[in-house]
Amino acid sequence: MRKVIIGLLLFLAPAWLFAQTEQENYGMYAQYLLTKADLGGKANFVIRESTDYGRRFYTGIPLGVKAMRRWYKQPHSPVPRPTAYDSLMHKIKNDTTWNGLMLKLEEKMSRRFVIANKFPPSFNATIISDDDYNKIFGGNGSAKKVWGKFQKKYPTANCLVDLSAVVSDGKRALFYFVRKWYAHGDTSVIFFEIENGKWTYLGTHQIWIIN
């Protein structure tokens, strides 16, 4: 009987660990998005179901990751009065582990990633399906007309969000974030680290912005 119980625990352990990791990943997404008050606070975050980088639903994200890696290789000297951003960038560039995670992120982003609505209950998120996305953005029409359709379907949202998979080594984690609204948008790499046993948002490195 004891062997049966041990065998069952060993069989279930990978599934339990996966579920725990997945919960932590969605917790990181929510933690970061809730720092973006201009995205609509807790009203509603509209997030794309599928980011198929380089295929049918291409978003151009791998180019941003490559830009991030090029930036990582450039020298970054300490400044006399560093801002929080300066301190973060210095920390990242002096810890080569982050470079390995960026390589892993680039590799993951060469494949399709699907978001499920497994966010914490307190986080109000709507997943826009691939079909609905194509109905709104797949045809011809001006930006005003296309985004007007989006607003009609999602009246409480003021942007569309893309999220990459989370890449982590158990102590550090990062993911890619895209925000779009009419002709505006920005993309960033988001950094997290374990502090006191919890995933803590470290900061953001913005890749590009269009105002």
TIDO-28433 format. One record per residue: x, y, z of N, C-alpha, C in turn; residue in three letters; residue number from 1. Coordinates in nm, 2 decimals. Layout:
N
      nxx      nyy      nzz     caxx     cayy     cazz      cxx      cyy      czz   rest    nr
        X        Y        Z        X        Y        Z        X        Y        Z    ALA   NUM
...
***
This chain:
211
      nxx      nyy      nzz     caxx     cayy     cazz      cxx      cyy      czz   rest    nr
     0.08    -0.12     0.00     0.00     0.00     0.00     0.09     0.13     0.00    MET     1
     0.19     0.12     0.08     0.28     0.24     0.09     0.35     0.27    -0.05    ARG     2
     0.39     0.16    -0.12     0.45     0.17    -0.25     0.35     0.23    -0.35    LYS     3
     0.22     0.19    -0.33     0.12     0.25    -0.42     0.10     0.40    -0.40    VAL     4
     0.10     0.44    -0.28     0.08     0.58    -0.24     0.20     0.66    -0.29    ILE     5
     0.32     0.61    -0.27     0.44     0.68    -0.32     0.44     0.69    -0.47    ILE     6
     0.40     0.58    -0.53     0.39     0.58    -0.68     0.29     0.68    -0.73    GLY     7
     0.18     0.69    -0.66     0.07     0.79    -0.70     0.12     0.93    -0.68    LEU     8
     0.19     0.96    -0.57     0.24     1.09    -0.55     0.35     1.13    -0.65    LEU     9
     0.43     1.03    -0.69     0.53     1.06    -0.79     0.47     1.09    -0.93    LEU    10
     0.36     1.02    -0.95     0.28     1.04    -1.08     0.22     1.17    -1.08    PHE    11
     0.16     1.22    -0.97     0.09     1.34    -0.96     0.18     1.47    -0.95    LEU    12
     0.30     1.45    -0.90     0.39     1.56    -0.87     0.41     1.65    -0.99    ALA    13
     0.44     1.60    -1.11     0.47     1.69    -1.22     0.35     1.78    -1.25    PRO    14
     0.23     1.72    -1.25     0.10     1.80    -1.28     0.08     1.90    -1.17    ALA    15
     0.11     1.87    -1.05     0.09     1.97    -0.94     0.19     2.08    -0.95    TRP    16
     0.32     2.05    -0.99     0.42     2.15    -1.01     0.39     2.24    -1.12    LEU    17
     0.33     2.18    -1.23     0.30     2.26    -1.35     0.18     2.36    -1.31    PHE    18
     0.08     2.31    -1.24    -0.03     2.39    -1.20     0.02     2.51    -1.11    ALA    19
     0.11     2.48    -1.02     0.16     2.58    -0.93     0.24     2.69    -1.01    GLN    20
     0.33     2.64    -1.11     0.40     2.73    -1.19     0.31     2.82    -1.27    THR    21
     0.21     2.76    -1.33     0.11     2.83    -1.41     0.04     2.94    -1.33    GLU    22
     0.00     2.90    -1.21    -0.06     3.00    -1.12     0.03     3.12    -1.09    GLN    23
     0.16     3.09    -1.07     0.26     3.19    -1.04     0.27     3.28    -1.16    GLU    24
     0.28     3.22    -1.28     0.29     3.30    -1.40     0.18     3.40    -1.42    ASN    25
     0.06     3.35    -1.41    -0.06     3.44    -1.42    -0.06     3.55    -1.31    TYR    26
    -0.01     3.51    -1.20     0.00     3.61    -1.09     0.10     3.72    -1.13    GLY    27
     0.21     3.69    -1.20     0.30     3.79    -1.24     0.24     3.88    -1.35    MET    28
     0.17     3.82    -1.44     0.10     3.90    -1.54     0.01     4.00    -1.47    TYR    29
    -0.07     3.95    -1.38    -0.17     4.04    -1.31    -0.10     4.15    -1.23    ALA    30
     0.01     4.11    -1.16     0.08     4.20    -1.08     0.14     4.32    -1.16    GLN    31
     0.19     4.28    -1.28     0.25     4.39    -1.37     0.13     4.48    -1.43    TYR    32
     0.03     4.41    -1.48    -0.07     4.49    -1.55    -0.14     4.59    -1.45    LEU    33
    -0.15     4.55    -1.33    -0.22     4.64    -1.23    -0.13     4.76    -1.19    LEU    34
    -0.01     4.76    -1.24     0.08     4.88    -1.22     0.05     4.98    -1.33    THR    35
    -0.02     4.93    -1.43    -0.05     5.02    -1.54    -0.19     5.08    -1.53    LYS    36
    -0.20     5.18    -1.45    -0.33     5.24    -1.42    -0.39     5.30    -1.55    ALA    37
    -0.31     5.34    -1.64    -0.36     5.40    -1.77    -0.42     5.29    -1.86    ASP    38
    -0.40     5.16    -1.82    -0.46     5.06    -1.90    -0.61     5.03    -1.86    LEU    39
    -0.66     5.11    -1.77    -0.80     5.09    -1.73    -0.81     5.03    -1.59    GLY    40
    -0.71     5.02    -1.51    -0.72     4.97    -1.38    -0.78     4.83    -1.37    GLY    41
    -0.88     4.81    -1.28    -0.94     4.68    -1.27    -1.07     4.67    -1.36    LYS    42
    -1.09     4.77    -1.44    -1.21     4.77    -1.52    -1.22     4.65    -1.61    ALA    43
    -1.12     4.64    -1.70    -1.11     4.52    -1.79    -0.99     4.53    -1.87    ASN    44
    -0.91     4.42    -1.87    -0.80     4.40    -1.96    -0.83     4.31    -2.07    PHE    45
    -0.82     4.35    -2.19    -0.85     4.27    -2.31    -0.72     4.21    -2.36    VAL    46
    -0.70     4.08    -2.35    -0.58     4.02    -2.38    -0.59     3.92    -2.50    ILE    47
    -0.50     3.92    -2.59    -0.51     3.83    -2.71    -0.50     3.69    -2.66    ARG    48
    -0.58     3.60    -2.72    -0.57     3.46    -2.69    -0.45     3.39    -2.74    GLU    49
    -0.41     3.43    -2.86    -0.30     3.36    -2.93    -0.20     3.46    -2.98    SER    50
    -0.07     3.44    -2.96     0.03     3.51    -3.02     0.12     3.41    -3.09    THR    51
     0.09     3.41    -3.22     0.16     3.31    -3.31     0.27     3.38    -3.38    ASP    52
     0.38     3.40    -3.32     0.49     3.48    -3.37     0.55     3.42    -3.50    TYR    53
     0.53     3.50    -3.61     0.59     3.46    -3.73     0.50     3.38    -3.82    GLY    54
     0.38     3.35    -3.77     0.28     3.28    -3.85     0.16     3.36    -3.88    ARG    55
     0.04     3.30    -3.87    -0.08     3.37    -3.91    -0.11     3.49    -3.82    ARG    56
    -0.08     3.49    -3.69    -0.12     3.60    -3.61     0.01     3.68    -3.57    PHE    57
     0.10     3.69    -3.66     0.23     3.75    -3.63     0.22     3.89    -3.57    TYR    58
     0.30     3.92    -3.47     0.30     4.05    -3.40     0.43     4.12    -3.40    THR    59
     0.53     4.06    -3.45     0.66     4.12    -3.46     0.74     4.12    -3.33    GLY    60
     0.70     4.04    -3.24     0.76     4.04    -3.11     0.91     3.99    -3.11    ILE    61
     0.94     3.89    -3.19     1.08     3.84    -3.19     1.18     3.95    -3.22    PRO    62
     1.14     4.04    -3.30     1.24     4.15    -3.34     1.27     4.23    -3.21    LEU    63
     1.17     4.25    -3.13     1.19     4.32    -3.00     1.28     4.25    -2.91    GLY    64
     1.27     4.12    -2.90     1.36     4.04    -2.82     1.50     4.05    -2.87    VAL    65
     1.52     4.04    -3.00     1.65     4.06    -3.06     1.71     4.19    -3.03    LYS    66
     1.63     4.30    -3.03     1.68     4.43    -2.99     1.72     4.43    -2.85    ALA    67
     1.64     4.36    -2.76     1.68     4.36    -2.62     1.81     4.29    -2.60    MET    68
     1.84     4.18    -2.68     1.97     4.11    -2.66     2.08     4.20    -2.71    ARG    69
     2.06     4.28    -2.82     2.16     4.37    -2.86     2.19     4.47    -2.76    ARG    70
     2.09     4.52    -2.69     2.11     4.62    -2.59     2.18     4.56    -2.47    TRP    71
     2.16     4.43    -2.44     2.22     4.37    -2.33     2.37     4.36    -2.35    TYR    72
     2.42     4.35    -2.47     2.56     4.33    -2.50     2.63     4.47    -2.49    LYS    73
     2.56     4.58    -2.50     2.62     4.71    -2.49     2.67     4.74    -2.35    GLN    74
     2.78     4.82    -2.34     2.83     4.85    -2.20     2.73     4.94    -2.13    PRO    75
     2.72     4.92    -2.00     2.63     5.01    -1.92     2.70     5.05    -1.80    HIS    76
     2.75     5.17    -1.80     2.82     5.22    -1.68     2.73     5.28    -1.58    SER    77
     2.77     5.27    -1.45     2.69     5.33    -1.34     2.69     5.48    -1.36    PRO    78
     2.58     5.54    -1.32     2.56     5.69    -1.33     2.57     5.75    -1.19    VAL    79
     2.61     5.88    -1.18     2.63     5.94    -1.04     2.51     5.93    -0.96    PRO    80
     2.39     5.97    -1.02     2.27     5.97    -0.94     2.17     5.88    -1.01    ARG    81
     2.18     5.75    -0.99     2.10     5.66    -1.07     1.95     5.66    -1.03    PRO    82
     1.86     5.65    -1.13     1.72     5.64    -1.11     1.69     5.49    -1.08    THR    83
     1.57     5.46    -1.05     1.53     5.32    -1.03     1.56     5.24    -1.16    ALA    84
     1.53     5.30    -1.27     1.56     5.23    -1.40     1.71     5.20    -1.42    TYR    85
     1.79     5.30    -1.39     1.94     5.29    -1.41     1.99     5.17    -1.32    ASP    86
     1.93     5.17    -1.20     1.98     5.06    -1.10     1.93     4.93    -1.15    SER    87
     1.81     4.92    -1.21     1.76     4.79    -1.26     1.85     4.74    -1.38    LEU    88
     1.88     4.83    -1.47     1.96     4.80    -1.59     2.10     4.75    -1.55    MET    89
     2.16     4.82    -1.45     2.29     4.79    -1.40     2.29     4.65    -1.34    HIS    90
     2.18     4.62    -1.26     2.17     4.49    -1.19     2.16     4.38    -1.30    LYS    91
     2.08     4.40    -1.40     2.05     4.30    -1.50     2.18     4.27    -1.58    ILE    92
     2.25     4.38    -1.62     2.37     4.36    -1.70     2.49     4.30    -1.62    LYS    93
     2.48     4.31    -1.49     2.59     4.25    -1.41     2.55     4.11    -1.36    ASN    94
     2.44     4.06    -1.40     2.40     3.92    -1.37     2.37     3.85    -1.50    ASP    95
     2.47     3.77    -1.55     2.47     3.71    -1.68     2.35     3.61    -1.69    THR    96
     2.29     3.57    -1.58     2.18     3.47    -1.59     2.07     3.53    -1.67    THR    97
     2.05     3.66    -1.66     1.94     3.72    -1.74     1.96     3.70    -1.89    TRP    98
     2.08     3.70    -1.93     2.11     3.68    -2.08     2.06     3.54    -2.12    ASN    99
     2.08     3.44    -2.04     2.03     3.31    -2.07     1.88     3.30    -2.08    GLY   100
     1.82     3.38    -1.99     1.67     3.38    -1.99     1.62     3.45    -2.11    LEU   101
     1.69     3.56    -2.16     1.65     3.63    -2.28     1.66     3.53    -2.40    MET   102
     1.76     3.45    -2.40     1.78     3.36    -2.51     1.66     3.25    -2.51    LEU   103
     1.63     3.21    -2.39     1.52     3.12    -2.37     1.39     3.18    -2.42    LYS   104
     1.37     3.31    -2.38     1.25     3.38    -2.42     1.24     3.39    -2.58    LEU   105
     1.35     3.42    -2.64     1.35     3.43    -2.79     1.31     3.29    -2.85    GLU   106
     1.36     3.19    -2.79     1.33     3.05    -2.84     1.18     3.02    -2.82    GLU   107
     1.13     3.05    -2.71     0.99     3.02    -2.68     0.90     3.10    -2.77    LYS   108
     0.94     3.23    -2.81     0.86     3.31    -2.89     0.86     3.28    -3.03    MET   109
     0.93     3.18    -3.07     0.93     3.13    -3.21     0.82     3.03    -3.23    SER   110
     0.74     3.00    -3.12     0.63     2.91    -3.13     0.50     2.98    -3.08    ARG   111
     0.39     2.92    -3.12     0.26     2.98    -3.08     0.25     2.97    -2.93    ARG   112
     0.19     3.07    -2.87     0.16     3.07    -2.72     0.02     3.11    -2.70    PHE   113
    -0.06     3.03    -2.62    -0.20     3.06    -2.60    -0.22     3.10    -2.45    VAL   114
    -0.29     3.21    -2.44    -0.33     3.25    -2.30    -0.46     3.19    -2.26    ILE   115
    -0.47     3.14    -2.14    -0.60     3.10    -2.09    -0.64     3.20    -1.98    ALA   116
    -0.76     3.21    -1.95    -0.81     3.31    -1.85    -0.79     3.24    -1.71    ASN   117
    -0.67     3.23    -1.67    -0.64     3.17    -1.54    -0.58     3.27    -1.44    LYS   118
    -0.63     3.40    -1.46    -0.58     3.50    -1.37    -0.64     3.50    -1.23    PHE   119
    -0.58     3.56    -1.13    -0.65     3.56    -1.00    -0.79     3.61    -1.01    PRO   120
    -0.88     3.57    -0.92    -1.02     3.61    -0.92    -1.04     3.76    -0.91    PRO   121
    -0.94     3.83    -0.84    -0.96     3.97    -0.83    -0.92     4.05    -0.95    SER   122
    -0.87     3.98    -1.05    -0.82     4.05    -1.17    -0.92     4.03    -1.28    PHE   123
    -0.97     4.14    -1.34    -1.08     4.13    -1.44    -1.01     4.13    -1.58    ASN   124
    -1.01     4.02    -1.64    -0.95     4.01    -1.77    -1.05     3.94    -1.87    ALA   125
    -1.04     3.99    -1.99    -1.12     3.93    -2.10    -1.02     3.88    -2.21    THR   126
    -1.04     3.76    -2.25    -0.95     3.70    -2.35    -1.02     3.72    -2.49    ILE   127
    -0.96     3.79    -2.58    -1.02     3.80    -2.72    -0.97     3.68    -2.80    ILE   128
    -1.07     3.60    -2.85    -1.03     3.48    -2.92    -0.97     3.52    -3.06    SER   129
    -0.90     3.42    -3.12    -0.85     3.44    -3.25    -0.95     3.48    -3.35    ASP   130
    -1.07     3.41    -3.34    -1.18     3.44    -3.44    -1.23     3.58    -3.42    ASP   131
    -1.25     3.63    -3.30    -1.30     3.76    -3.28    -1.19     3.86    -3.32    ASP   132
    -1.07     3.83    -3.29    -0.96     3.92    -3.33    -0.96     3.94    -3.48    TYR   133
    -0.97     3.83    -3.56    -0.97     3.84    -3.70    -1.09     3.91    -3.76    ASN   134
    -1.20     3.89    -3.69    -1.32     3.96    -3.73    -1.31     4.12    -3.72    LYS   135
    -1.24     4.16    -3.62    -1.22     4.30    -3.59    -1.10     4.36    -3.67    ILE   136
    -0.99     4.29    -3.67    -0.86     4.34    -3.72    -0.82     4.28    -3.86    PHE   137
    -0.89     4.17    -3.90    -0.84     4.10    -4.02    -0.88     4.16    -4.15    GLY   138
    -0.98     4.25    -4.15    -1.02     4.31    -4.28    -0.96     4.44    -4.31    GLY   139
    -1.01     4.51    -4.41    -0.97     4.64    -4.45    -1.05     4.74    -4.37    ASN   140
    -1.00     4.86    -4.38    -1.07     4.97    -4.31    -0.97     5.06    -4.23    GLY   141
    -1.01     5.18    -4.21    -0.93     5.28    -4.13    -0.91     5.23    -3.99    SER   142
    -0.80     5.29    -3.93    -0.78     5.26    -3.79    -0.90     5.30    -3.70    ALA   143
    -0.96     5.41    -3.74    -1.08     5.46    -3.66    -1.19     5.36    -3.67    LYS   144
    -1.21     5.31    -3.79    -1.32     5.21    -3.80    -1.29     5.08    -3.73    LYS   145
    -1.17     5.03    -3.75    -1.13     4.90    -3.69    -1.14     4.91    -3.53    VAL   146
    -1.08     5.01    -3.48    -1.07     5.03    -3.33    -1.21     5.06    -3.28    TRP   147
    -1.29     5.12    -3.37    -1.43     5.15    -3.32    -1.51     5.02    -3.30    GLY   148
    -1.48     4.92    -3.39    -1.54     4.79    -3.37    -1.49     4.73    -3.23    LYS   149
    -1.36     4.74    -3.21    -1.31     4.69    -3.08    -1.37     4.76    -2.96    PHE   150
    -1.39     4.89    -2.97    -1.45     4.96    -2.85    -1.60     4.92    -2.83    GLN   151
    -1.67     4.89    -2.94    -1.81     4.85    -2.93    -1.82     4.72    -2.87    LYS   152
    -1.73     4.63    -2.90    -1.73     4.49    -2.84    -1.68     4.49    -2.69    LYS   153
    -1.58     4.58    -2.67    -1.52     4.59    -2.54    -1.52     4.73    -2.48    TYR   154
    -1.64     4.78    -2.44    -1.65     4.92    -2.41    -1.57     4.97    -2.28    PRO   155
    -1.53     4.87    -2.20    -1.46     4.91    -2.08    -1.31     4.91    -2.09    THR   156
    -1.26     4.87    -2.21    -1.12     4.86    -2.23    -1.07     4.98    -2.31    ALA   157
    -0.94     5.01    -2.29    -0.89     5.12    -2.37    -0.76     5.08    -2.44    ASN   158
    -0.74     4.95    -2.45    -0.62     4.91    -2.53    -0.63     4.75    -2.55    CYS   159
    -0.55     4.70    -2.63    -0.54     4.56    -2.65    -0.40     4.51    -2.61    LEU   160
    -0.39     4.41    -2.53    -0.27     4.36    -2.47    -0.23     4.22    -2.53    VAL   161
    -0.10     4.21    -2.56    -0.04     4.08    -2.59     0.06     4.05    -2.48    ASP   162
     0.07     3.92    -2.45     0.16     3.87    -2.35     0.24     3.75    -2.40    LEU   163
     0.37     3.74    -2.38     0.44     3.62    -2.42     0.43     3.52    -2.30    SER   164
     0.49     3.40    -2.33     0.50     3.31    -2.22     0.60     3.37    -2.12    ALA   165
     0.59     3.33    -1.99     0.69     3.36    -1.89     0.80     3.27    -1.89    VAL   166
     0.93     3.32    -1.89     1.05     3.24    -1.88     1.11     3.26    -1.75    VAL   167
     1.14     3.15    -1.68     1.19     3.16    -1.54     1.29     3.05    -1.51    SER   168
     1.39     3.08    -1.42     1.48     2.98    -1.37     1.45     2.95    -1.22    ASP   169
     1.33     2.99    -1.18     1.29     2.97    -1.04     1.33     3.08    -0.94    GLY   170
     1.42     3.17    -0.99     1.46     3.28    -0.91     1.43     3.42    -0.98    LYS   171
     1.45     3.41    -1.11     1.42     3.53    -1.20     1.32     3.49    -1.30    ARG   172
     1.25     3.59    -1.35     1.15     3.56    -1.46     1.14     3.69    -1.54    ALA   173
     1.10     3.66    -1.67     1.07     3.78    -1.76     0.97     3.73    -1.86    LEU   174
     0.90     3.83    -1.91     0.81     3.81    -2.02     0.80     3.93    -2.11    PHE   175
     0.73     3.92    -2.22     0.72     4.03    -2.32     0.58     4.09    -2.31    TYR   176
     0.57     4.22    -2.32     0.44     4.28    -2.31     0.42     4.38    -2.43    PHE   177
     0.30     4.37    -2.49     0.27     4.46    -2.60     0.13     4.53    -2.57    VAL   178
     0.13     4.66    -2.59     0.00     4.74    -2.58    -0.02     4.81    -2.71    ARG   179
    -0.15     4.80    -2.76    -0.18     4.86    -2.88    -0.31     4.94    -2.87    LYS   180
    -0.32     5.06    -2.93    -0.44     5.14    -2.93    -0.44     5.23    -3.05    TRP   181
    -0.52     5.21    -3.15    -0.52     5.29    -3.27    -0.38     5.29    -3.33    TYR   182
    -0.32     5.41    -3.35    -0.18     5.42    -3.41    -0.08     5.42    -3.30    ALA   183
    -0.12     5.40    -3.17    -0.03     5.41    -3.06     0.01     5.27    -3.01    HIS   184
     0.12     5.26    -2.94     0.15     5.13    -2.89     0.29     5.13    -2.83    GLY   185
     0.32     5.03    -2.75     0.46     5.01    -2.69     0.48     4.87    -2.66    ASP   186
     0.61     4.83    -2.65     0.64     4.70    -2.62     0.76     4.70    -2.51    THR   187
     0.76     4.61    -2.42     0.86     4.61    -2.32     0.89     4.47    -2.27    SER   188
     1.00     4.45    -2.21     1.04     4.33    -2.14     1.02     4.35    -1.99    VAL   189
     0.95     4.26    -1.93     0.91     4.28    -1.78     0.99     4.19    -1.70    ILE   190
     1.05     4.24    -1.59     1.14     4.16    -1.51     1.08     4.14    -1.37    PHE   191
     1.09     4.01    -1.32     1.05     3.97    -1.19     1.16     3.90    -1.12    PHE   192
     1.16     3.90    -0.99     1.26     3.82    -0.91     1.19     3.77    -0.78    GLU   193
     1.24     3.66    -0.73     1.19     3.61    -0.60     1.25     3.69    -0.49    ILE   194
     1.16     3.75    -0.41     1.21     3.82    -0.29     1.12     3.78    -0.17    GLU   195
     1.18     3.73    -0.06     1.11     3.69     0.05     1.00     3.58     0.02    ASN   196
     1.04     3.49    -0.08     0.96     3.38    -0.12     0.85     3.41    -0.21    GLY   197
     0.84     3.54    -0.26     0.73     3.58    -0.35     0.79     3.65    -0.48    LYS   198
     0.72     3.63    -0.59     0.76     3.70    -0.71     0.73     3.84    -0.70    TRP   199
     0.83     3.92    -0.72     0.83     4.07    -0.70     0.86     4.14    -0.83    THR   200
     0.78     4.23    -0.87     0.81     4.31    -1.00     0.93     4.40    -0.98    TYR   201
     1.03     4.38    -1.06     1.15     4.46    -1.06     1.15     4.59    -1.14    LEU   202
     1.10     4.57    -1.26     1.09     4.69    -1.35     1.08     4.65    -1.49    GLY   203
     1.09     4.75    -1.58     1.06     4.73    -1.72     1.17     4.79    -1.81    THR   204
     1.20     4.72    -1.92     1.29     4.78    -2.02     1.20     4.80    -2.15    HIS   205
     1.17     4.92    -2.19     1.09     4.95    -2.30     1.17     4.93    -2.43    GLN   206
     1.12     4.86    -2.53     1.18     4.83    -2.65     1.15     4.94    -2.75    ILE   207
     1.02     4.97    -2.77     0.98     5.08    -2.85     0.85     5.14    -2.81    TRP   208
     0.82     5.26    -2.86     0.69     5.33    -2.83     0.65     5.41    -2.94    ILE   209
     0.52     5.41    -2.98     0.47     5.50    -3.08     0.36     5.58    -3.02    ILE   210
     0.37     5.71    -3.02     0.27     5.80    -2.96     0.19     5.87    -3.07    ASN   211
***
